[in-house]
Amino acid sequence: MLFVRPSRLADLDALEHMARTAQPVLHSLPHDRSALEARIALSEDSFRADVDFPGEEFYLFVLEDASSGTLLGTASIVAAAGYADPFYAFRNDALIHASRELHVNRKIHALTMSHELTGKSRLAGYYIDPSLRNDAAAHLMSRARMMYIAANRKRFTPEVFSLLLGVTDEHGVSPFWEAVGRKFFGRDFADIEIESGGRSRTFIAEVMPTYPVYVPLLPEAAQRVLGEPDSKALLAYEIHQEEGFETDRYIDIFDAGPVLTAQVDRSACVTLNETRVVHDAPAAVADGATYLIAHNGADGEFRCVLGELAAGKDAGRDAGRIAASDPGRTAGAALPHATRAALGVAEGDTVRCVPLHRAQQDEHMGDAR
């Protein structure tokens, strides 16, 4: 069974391997071992800290195979993007150029350097081992972060965002970088990706253009990729949409990848959440629906798994009946031993449960009516 948990210093070797082999570059995992160790220590401190509002906290998660202890993925949350340095992105703007004498009034698409995303919570550093070709595992690794955010609201801002990989060719060359970034930096895209530290370095403001970049003046190849996710990021794009993220008016300053934003109050992990009480089950539910199941433990502990839970007509009616008759009670979660062990829960504990797919929830609510 796969489960998501906070990283710990014992994971250093495995995370260092991910940092050096991951493509594209993981900003959340420095290549330098000592810097990576400091990043993991910061994450441990962040999970344990008593937080009243988001600040410099950094939360690093790993995907572990319970049977072997092997780490197969990682992802992170930055509590406040650009806490030390502003977080930069290009904002899509429309600039009006008009002349009454010439009877000209044109709206021109332009990109303006912006740090308006600074201070907002950011999902970052998503990586799954290439050997794990499993869409469900990808959902688990990515969306466990939103399960944690939904259960720990004061640690994060009401709106969160995520930056997806922009279009590159088979050699890792970004048409947008070649048209814009290289003109100012004179260096390869990959080099600047590593040095930028996730778009929060002052040298970005020092080197990148401060005046609007007029899109019609860019090569067609660069224009075509504005706000488009790379083929390798399509699954991540779909996962974010499932959670409730939408494209916004911003794009990445380096490869023009899309910036997705979501209001936490409207995310699936909040609006579709069910709190259930754990009880024993001899085996997984045969005819159930797949849920994200999470548990917050003491001293910053957190676990998230995928599991089958009773749903559909019976679960929908039971949940509605229980809520109506006794708001203090919750529906049950019949979990087999392996799932309880991965979550670190016992009978009587409560877990946070969210359907893996919104279509499941719509179907079950329809059954319940």
HURALIN-V390641 format. One record per pair of residues at least 12 apart in sequence whose ideal C-beta (glycine too) atoms are under 10 Angstrom apart, sorted by the first residue. I is the first residue (numbers start at 1). J is the second residue. Records with the same first field share a line. If there is no record, write none. Layout:
I=J + J
This chain:
1=64 + 65 + 66 + 67 + 305 + 306 + 307 + 336 + 338 + 339 + 341 + 342 + 343
2=63 + 64 + 65 + 66 + 67 + 70 + 72 + 73 + 132 + 134 + 136 + 137 + 140 + 141 + 304 + 305 + 306 + 342
3=62 + 63 + 64 + 65 + 66 + 140 + 144 + 293 + 294 + 303 + 304 + 305 + 306 + 338 + 339 + 341 + 342 + 343 + 344
4=61 + 62 + 63 + 64 + 73 + 74 + 75 + 137 + 140 + 141 + 142 + 143 + 144 + 145 + 147 + 148 + 292 + 294 + 302 + 303 + 304 + 305 + 306 + 342
5=47 + 61 + 62 + 63 + 64 + 71 + 144 + 297 + 301 + 302 + 303 + 304 + 305 + 342 + 343 + 344
6=40 + 43 + 44 + 46 + 47 + 48 + 59 + 60 + 61 + 62 + 148 + 300 + 301 + 302 + 303
7=29 + 39 + 40 + 41 + 43 + 44 + 47 + 59 + 60 + 61 + 62 + 64 + 71 + 74 + 76
8=40 + 41 + 43 + 44 + 47 + 60 + 62
9=37 + 40 + 41 + 43 + 44
10=40 + 69
11=36 + 40 + 43 + 60 + 62 + 64 + 71 + 74
12=33 + 36 + 37 + 39 + 40 + 41
13=33 + 71
14=62 + 64 + 69 + 70 + 71 + 72 + 74
15=28 + 29 + 30 + 33 + 36 + 37 + 39 + 40 + 60 + 62 + 71 + 74 + 127
16=29 + 30 + 31 + 32 + 33 + 36 + 37 + 40
17=29 + 71 + 129
18=36 + 62 + 71 + 72 + 73 + 74 + 125 + 127 + 128 + 129
19=31 + 32 + 33 + 35 + 36 + 39 + 74 + 125 + 127
20=33 + 36
21=127 + 129 + 130
22=73 + 74 + 125 + 126 + 127 + 128 + 129 + 130
23=127 + 130 + 165 + 172 + 190 + 232
24=127 + 165 + 166 + 168 + 172 + 189 + 190 + 193 + 230 + 232 + 233 + 255 + 257
25=125 + 127 + 165 + 189 + 190 + 191 + 192 + 193 + 194 + 195 + 196 + 198
26=74 + 75 + 76 + 124 + 125 + 126 + 127 + 193 + 194 + 198
27=76 + 78 + 124 + 125 + 163 + 193 + 194 + 196 + 197 + 198 + 199 + 200
28=43 + 58 + 59 + 60 + 61 + 74 + 75 + 76 + 77 + 78 + 122 + 124 + 125 + 126 + 127 + 197 + 198
29=60 + 74 + 76 + 125 + 127
30=194 + 197
31=194
36=60
39=58 + 60 + 76 + 125
40=58 + 60 + 62
41=58
42=56 + 57 + 58 + 59 + 60
43=57 + 58 + 59 + 60 + 61 + 62 + 76 + 77 + 300
44=58 + 59 + 60 + 300
45=57 + 58 + 300
46=58 + 59 + 60 + 77 + 79 + 155 + 300
47=59 + 60 + 61 + 148 + 152 + 155 + 299 + 300 + 301 + 302
48=298 + 299 + 300 + 301
49=155 + 300
50=155 + 300
51=79 + 152 + 154 + 155 + 156
52=154 + 155
53=79 + 80 + 154 + 155 + 156 + 157
54=77 + 78 + 79 + 80 + 81 + 83 + 119 + 120 + 121 + 154 + 155 + 156 + 157
55=79 + 80 + 83 + 119 + 155
56=78 + 79 + 80 + 83 + 84
57=77 + 78 + 79 + 80 + 83 + 121 + 155 + 156
58=76 + 77 + 78 + 79 + 80 + 83 + 124 + 125
59=75 + 76 + 77 + 78 + 79 + 121 + 124 + 145 + 148 + 149 + 152 + 155 + 156 + 300 + 302
60=74 + 75 + 76 + 77 + 124 + 125
61=73 + 74 + 75 + 76 + 77 + 125 + 126 + 141 + 142 + 144 + 145 + 148 + 302 + 304
62=74 + 75 + 76 + 127 + 141
63=75 + 127 + 128 + 129 + 132 + 137 + 138 + 140 + 141 + 142 + 144 + 304
64=303 + 342
65=129 + 132 + 137
66=305 + 338 + 339 + 341 + 342
67=338
70=129 + 131 + 132
71=129
72=127 + 128 + 129 + 130 + 131 + 132 + 134 + 137 + 141
73=126 + 127 + 128 + 129 + 132 + 137 + 138 + 140 + 141 + 142 + 144
74=125 + 126 + 127 + 128 + 129 + 141
75=123 + 124 + 125 + 126 + 127 + 128 + 140 + 141 + 142 + 143 + 144 + 145
76=122 + 123 + 124 + 125 + 126 + 127 + 145 + 198
77=121 + 122 + 123 + 124 + 125 + 145 + 146 + 148 + 149 + 152 + 155 + 156 + 160 + 162
78=120 + 121 + 122 + 123 + 124 + 125 + 156 + 160 + 161 + 198 + 200
79=119 + 120 + 121 + 122 + 149 + 155 + 156 + 157
80=118 + 119 + 120 + 121 + 122 + 156 + 157
81=115 + 117 + 118 + 119 + 120 + 121 + 122 + 123 + 124 + 157 + 160 + 161 + 163 + 198 + 199 + 200
82=115 + 117 + 118 + 119 + 120 + 122 + 198 + 199 + 200 + 201
83=118 + 119 + 200
84=197 + 200 + 201 + 202
85=115 + 118 + 197 + 198 + 199 + 200 + 201 + 202 + 203 + 204 + 205
86=113 + 114 + 115 + 116 + 117 + 118 + 119 + 199 + 200 + 201 + 202 + 204 + 205
87=114 + 115 + 116 + 117 + 118 + 119 + 120 + 122 + 161 + 163 + 198 + 199 + 200 + 201 + 204 + 253
88=113 + 114 + 115 + 116 + 117 + 118 + 196 + 199 + 200 + 201 + 202 + 204 + 205 + 208 + 250 + 252 + 253 + 254
89=111 + 112 + 113 + 114 + 115 + 116 + 117 + 118 + 161 + 163 + 199 + 248 + 249 + 250 + 251 + 252 + 253 + 254 + 259
90=110 + 111 + 112 + 113 + 114 + 176 + 180 + 208 + 209 + 212 + 213 + 226 + 227 + 249 + 250 + 251 + 252 + 253 + 254 + 256 + 259
91=110 + 111 + 112 + 113 + 114 + 115 + 116 + 117 + 212 + 248 + 249 + 250 + 251 + 259
92=109 + 110 + 111 + 112 + 114 + 215 + 226 + 227 + 248 + 249 + 250 + 251 + 259
93=107 + 108 + 109 + 110 + 111 + 112 + 114 + 212 + 213 + 215 + 249
94=106 + 107 + 108 + 109 + 110
95=107 + 108 + 109 + 110 + 112 + 212 + 214
96=108
97=214
106=216
108=212 + 214 + 215 + 216 + 217
109=212 + 213 + 214 + 215 + 216 + 218 + 223 + 226
110=211 + 212 + 213 + 214 + 215 + 216 + 217
111=176 + 180 + 209 + 212 + 213 + 214 + 215 + 218 + 226 + 250 + 251 + 253 + 256
112=209 + 210 + 211 + 212 + 213
113=204 + 205 + 208 + 209 + 210 + 211 + 212 + 213 + 253
114=249 + 250 + 253
115=199 + 200 + 204 + 205
116=249 + 250
117=159 + 161 + 163 + 199 + 248 + 250 + 259 + 261
118=199 + 200
119=157
120=156 + 157 + 158 + 159 + 160 + 161 + 261
121=145 + 149 + 155 + 156 + 157 + 158 + 159 + 160 + 161 + 162 + 264
122=156 + 157 + 160 + 161 + 162 + 163 + 198 + 199 + 200 + 259
123=142 + 143 + 145 + 146 + 149 + 160 + 161 + 162 + 163 + 164 + 236 + 240 + 243 + 245 + 260 + 262
124=145 + 161 + 162 + 163 + 198 + 199
125=145 + 198
126=138 + 141 + 142 + 145 + 162 + 164 + 165 + 233 + 236 + 239 + 240
127=141
128=140 + 141 + 142 + 235 + 236
129=141
134=306
135=235 + 238 + 239
136=290 + 306 + 356
137=306
138=235 + 236 + 238 + 239
139=235 + 238 + 239 + 242 + 243 + 290 + 292 + 306 + 356 + 357
140=239 + 290 + 292 + 293 + 304 + 305 + 306 + 356
141=236 + 239 + 304
142=162 + 235 + 236 + 239 + 240 + 242 + 243
143=239 + 240 + 242 + 243 + 267 + 268 + 269 + 292 + 294 + 304 + 306 + 354 + 356
144=269 + 292 + 294 + 302 + 303 + 304 + 305 + 306
145=160 + 162 + 243 + 269 + 304
146=160 + 162 + 239 + 240 + 243 + 244 + 245 + 262 + 264 + 267 + 268 + 269 + 270 + 292 + 294 + 304 + 354
147=243 + 267 + 268 + 269 + 270 + 273 + 292 + 293 + 294 + 295 + 296 + 302 + 303 + 304 + 352 + 353 + 354
148=269 + 294 + 296 + 302 + 304 + 352
149=262 + 264 + 267 + 269 + 270
150=264 + 265 + 267 + 268 + 269 + 270 + 271 + 272 + 273 + 294 + 352 + 354
151=269 + 270 + 273 + 275 + 294 + 295 + 296 + 302 + 304 + 352
152=296 + 300 + 302
153=264 + 265 + 270
156=264
157=264
158=262 + 263 + 264 + 265
159=248 + 261 + 262 + 263 + 264 + 265 + 266
160=243 + 245 + 260 + 261 + 262 + 263 + 264 + 267
161=240 + 245 + 248 + 250 + 259 + 260 + 261 + 262
162=236 + 237 + 239 + 240 + 243 + 245 + 258 + 259 + 260 + 261 + 262
163=198 + 199 + 233 + 250 + 251 + 252 + 253 + 254 + 255 + 257 + 258 + 259 + 260
164=227 + 228 + 229 + 230 + 232 + 233 + 234 + 236 + 237 + 240 + 245 + 247 + 251 + 252 + 255 + 257 + 258 + 259 + 260
165=229 + 230 + 231 + 232 + 233 + 234 + 236 + 237 + 252 + 255 + 257 + 258
166=189 + 225 + 226 + 227 + 228 + 229 + 230 + 233 + 251 + 252 + 254 + 255 + 256 + 257 + 258
167=221 + 222 + 224 + 225 + 226 + 227 + 228 + 229 + 230 + 231 + 232 + 233 + 255 + 256 + 257
168=189 + 190 + 225 + 230 + 231 + 232 + 255 + 257
169=221 + 230
172=188 + 189 + 190 + 193 + 255
173=188 + 189 + 190 + 255
174=188 + 189 + 190 + 193 + 221 + 222 + 225 + 230 + 252 + 254 + 255 + 256 + 257
175=218 + 219 + 220 + 221 + 222 + 223 + 224 + 225 + 226 + 255 + 256
176=189 + 218 + 219 + 221 + 222 + 223 + 224 + 225 + 226 + 228 + 251 + 252 + 253 + 254 + 255 + 256 + 257
177=189 + 190 + 192 + 193 + 222 + 225 + 252 + 253 + 254 + 255 + 256
178=219 + 221 + 222
179=213 + 217 + 218 + 219 + 220 + 221 + 222 + 223 + 225 + 256
180=208 + 209 + 213 + 218 + 219 + 222 + 253 + 254 + 255 + 256
181=204 + 207 + 208 + 209 + 253 + 254 + 255 + 256
183=208 + 209
184=204 + 206 + 207 + 208 + 209
185=203 + 204 + 207 + 208 + 254
186=207
189=254 + 255
192=204 + 207 + 253 + 254
193=254 + 255
196=253 + 254
199=252 + 253 + 254
204=253 + 254
208=253 + 254
209=253
213=253
218=256
222=256
223=256
224=256
225=251 + 255 + 256 + 257
226=251 + 252 + 256 + 257 + 258
227=247 + 248 + 249 + 250 + 251 + 252 + 256 + 257 + 258 + 259
228=251 + 255 + 256 + 257 + 258
229=247 + 257 + 258 + 260
230=255 + 257
233=257 + 258
236=260
237=257 + 258 + 260
240=258 + 260 + 261 + 262
241=260 + 262 + 268 + 358
242=268 + 355 + 356 + 357 + 358 + 359
243=260 + 262 + 266 + 267 + 268 + 269 + 270 + 272 + 292 + 354 + 358
244=260 + 261 + 262 + 263 + 264 + 265 + 266 + 267 + 268 + 269 + 270 + 271 + 272 + 358
245=258 + 259 + 260 + 261 + 262 + 263 + 267 + 268
246=258 + 260 + 261 + 262 + 263 + 266
247=259 + 260 + 261
248=260 + 261 + 262
249=261
267=354
268=292 + 354 + 355 + 356 + 357 + 358 + 361
269=292 + 294 + 352 + 354
270=354
271=354 + 358 + 361
272=291 + 292 + 353 + 354 + 355 + 356 + 357 + 358 + 360 + 361 + 362 + 365
273=292 + 294 + 352 + 353 + 354 + 355
274=291 + 293 + 309 + 311 + 315 + 319 + 323 + 330 + 331 + 333 + 351 + 352 + 353 + 354 + 355 + 361
275=329 + 330 + 331 + 333 + 350 + 351 + 352 + 353
276=291 + 293 + 309 + 310 + 315 + 319 + 330 + 331 + 332 + 333 + 334 + 335 + 349 + 350 + 351 + 352 + 353
277=329 + 330 + 331 + 332 + 333 + 347 + 348 + 349 + 350 + 351
278=293 + 295 + 332 + 333 + 334 + 335 + 339 + 340 + 343 + 345 + 346 + 347 + 348 + 349 + 350 + 351
279=332 + 333 + 334 + 335 + 340 + 346 + 347 + 348 + 349
280=334 + 335 + 336 + 337 + 340 + 346 + 347
281=307 + 308 + 309 + 310 + 332 + 333 + 334 + 335 + 336 + 337 + 339 + 340
282=334 + 336 + 337
283=308 + 334 + 336 + 337 + 338
284=307 + 308 + 309 + 334 + 335 + 336 + 338 + 339
285=307 + 308 + 309 + 310 + 311 + 315 + 333 + 334 + 335 + 336
286=308
287=308 + 310 + 311 + 312
288=307 + 308 + 309 + 310 + 311 + 312 + 315 + 334
289=307 + 308 + 309 + 310 + 311 + 312 + 315 + 355 + 356 + 357 + 360 + 361 + 363 + 364
290=306 + 307 + 308 + 309 + 311 + 355 + 356 + 357 + 360
291=305 + 306 + 307 + 308 + 309 + 310 + 311 + 333 + 351 + 352 + 353 + 354 + 355 + 356 + 357 + 360
292=304 + 305 + 306 + 307 + 351 + 352 + 353 + 354 + 355 + 356
293=305 + 306 + 307 + 308 + 309 + 333 + 335 + 339 + 342 + 343 + 345 + 351 + 352 + 353 + 354
294=343 + 351 + 352 + 353 + 354
295=340 + 342 + 343 + 344 + 345 + 349 + 350 + 351 + 352
296=350 + 351 + 352
297=343 + 344 + 345 + 349
298=344
301=344
302=343 + 344
303=339 + 341 + 342 + 343 + 344 + 345 + 351
304=342 + 343 + 351 + 352 + 354
305=335 + 338 + 339 + 340 + 341 + 342 + 343 + 351
306=339 + 356
307=333 + 334 + 335 + 336 + 338 + 339 + 340 + 342 + 343 + 351 + 353 + 356
308=334 + 335 + 336 + 339
309=331 + 332 + 333 + 334 + 335 + 339 + 351 + 353 + 355
310=331 + 332 + 333 + 334
311=331 + 353 + 355 + 360 + 361 + 363 + 364 + 367 + 368
312=360 + 363 + 364 + 366 + 367 + 368
313=363 + 364 + 366 + 367 + 368 + 369
314=364 + 367 + 368
315=331 + 332 + 364 + 367 + 368
316=331 + 361 + 363 + 364 + 365 + 366 + 367 + 368 + 369
317=364 + 367 + 368 + 369
318=331 + 332 + 368
319=331 + 332 + 364 + 365 + 368
320=365 + 368 + 369
321=368
330=350 + 351 + 353
331=353
333=345 + 349 + 350 + 351 + 352 + 353
335=347 + 349 + 351
339=351
